[in-house]
Amino acid sequence: MSSPNLSFVLAVTLSGLPIFLFMALNALIAVYAERKISAFMQDRLGPMGQGVGLHAGKWG
């Protein structure tokens, strides 16, 4: 015999689970995309990509 409380808990859980999964996956994808876009925008040449003699100078 099923109690009304158990059926209510199951109904709320089963209806809320897809919403929770959607929000969690959306956050995961948004953070990943933001990190990839930020890394692309901050793409720098670095110390060795500046040309001959400019990476260390006379102090290196």
Helices and strands as residue ranges (DSSP letters): H 4-41, G 47-49, G 57-59
